[in-house]
Amino acid sequence: MRQIRLAWRLPLLVGLLLGGLATVLLLFPLGGPGFRRAAIGRWSRMLVAACGIEVAYREHPGAAALTSLAGGSFIVSNHISWMDIFIIDSQCPASFVAKAEIASWPLVGTLVARTGNLFIERGKRHAVHRMIERIVHSLAAGARVAVFPEGTTSDGRRLLPFHANLVEAAVRARAPVVPVGLRYLDSRGEPSRAIEFIGETTFVQSLLAVLAEPVIRCEVHVLAPIVEPGLRRHDIVERARAGLSQCLGLPLDDSLPENLRELRRR
């Protein structure tokens, strides 16, 4: 069955990627922001479905649906997989802050780069300052910006420490910060192993594992925006992390992953 699923899902996905590439190269330069957002949302929904992922959305008290999230909002989310971007984009197209390496991924890297996302070189302090300025400008222009404050992917069974640097942009722009929690489950209701994108797993290995899985269910939890004036960036990320821990039922893991520890030494 794994081979059968790969045999029909993989060609469909390649077709979607090629169609998306043609759209961003040929049509995006001709269309306005509204056209581009609508195209990103529609294409992301098709990609999520083609990968066999079923998505359920839940708005917690005080939260609005992602589809109605206003421009100028700043999204913070836990990070499990490359799929996280497309899950959120399927309902709420946003400019994601992603590691610069993603731009080199085959097909997907070009698509991510051409759809308004922002790339940052990790471990370089001057790059963070420049990125904060770019995010402030994007928020002021009415764009929705999304970051993964853990700084790396986890196995989805815990929340890593949230880093506050980029949240400074939301503070300066006085933008509402909207916590979004993601959880991926397999057909038995257990945390999905197929979706994990950690360790030495390559993008291609992760992609094939997702396509071969019978079904992956993704729960998207949207929390009330954090809009209290005067909060510092560290206060905001701790409040967001605590809220996501509670709604997802995940423990807080305050140990620092080795790759991030190494970056901090530089």
VENKAZI-V396538 format. One record per pair of residues at least 12 apart in sequence whose ideal C-beta (glycine too) atoms are under 8 Angstrom apart, sorted by the first residue. I is the first residue (numbers start at 1). GAP is how many residues later the second one is. Records with the same first field share a line. If there is no record, write none. Layout:
I=GAP  GAP
//
This chain:
1=213
2=210
5=47  206  207  208  209
6=202  205  206
9=41  42  43  202
10=198  201
12=38
13=34  37  38  194  198
16=27  30  31  34
17=90  91  94
18=89
19=24
20=23  27  91
21=86  89  90
23=16  20
24=86  87  90  91
25=89
27=12
28=86  87
36=57  79  80
37=56
40=49  53  75
41=48  49  50  51  52
44=42  43  45  46  49
45=45
47=39  43
48=35  38  39  42  170
51=32  159  160  165
52=158  159  161  162  163  164
53=30  34  131  157  162  163  164  165
54=161  162  163  164
55=32  35  162  163  165
56=161  162  163  164
57=34  163  165
58=161  162  163  164
59=163
60=161  162  163  164  187
61=163
62=161  162  163
63=115  159  160  161  162
64=158
65=26  157
66=22  25  26  114  154  156
67=24  25
69=23  75  109
70=106
71=71  72  73
72=67  68  70  71  72  101  103  104
73=71  72  102  103  104  105  152
74=61  65  70  71  72  73  93  95  96  99  101  102  103  104
75=13  17  19  69  70  71  72  102  103  104  105
76=70  71  72  73  86  91  101  102  103  104  161  164
77=69  70  71  102  103  104  105
78=70  72  76  78  81  103  104  166  170  172
79=69  71  73  74  75  103
80=73  74  75  76  102  104  115  116  117
81=72  103  114  115  116  125  129
82=20  26  115  121  124
83=101  112  127  135
84=64  98
85=13  27  32  61
87=95  131  133
88=58  92  132
91=129
92=52
93=22  51
94=49  50  51  52
95=21  22  23  43  48  49  50  51
96=16  21  22  49  50  51
97=20  21  22  23  34  38  48  49  50  51  69
98=14  19  20  21  22
99=20  21  23
100=19  20  21  22
102=17
103=16
105=98
108=95
116=27
118=13  16  17  20  27
122=29  141
123=140  143
128=37  38
131=35  38
132=33  34  36  37  40
133=36
135=31  34  35  38
136=33  36  37
139=30  31  34  36
140=33
145=24  30
146=34
147=19  20
149=13  14  15  17  18  88  91  92
150=12  13
151=12  109
152=105  107  108
153=43  44  45
154=44  99
155=36  41  43
156=26  27  28  35  36  39  40
157=34  93
158=92  93  94  95
159=82  85  86  89  91  92  93  94
160=93  96  97
161=92  93  95
162=75  76  78  79
163=74
164=69  70  72  73
165=68
167=66  69  70
168=65
170=63  66
171=60  61  62  65
174=55
176=49  50  51
177=48  49  50  59  63
178=44  45  47  48
179=43  44  47  61  64  65
180=40  41  42  43
181=38  39  40  42  63  66  67
182=36  37  38  39
183=35  36  38  65
184=32  33  34  35
185=31  32  33  34
186=27  29  30  31
187=27  28
192=21  24  25
194=15  16  18  19  22
195=14  15  18  21
221=23  26  27
223=17  20  21  24
226=13  14
//
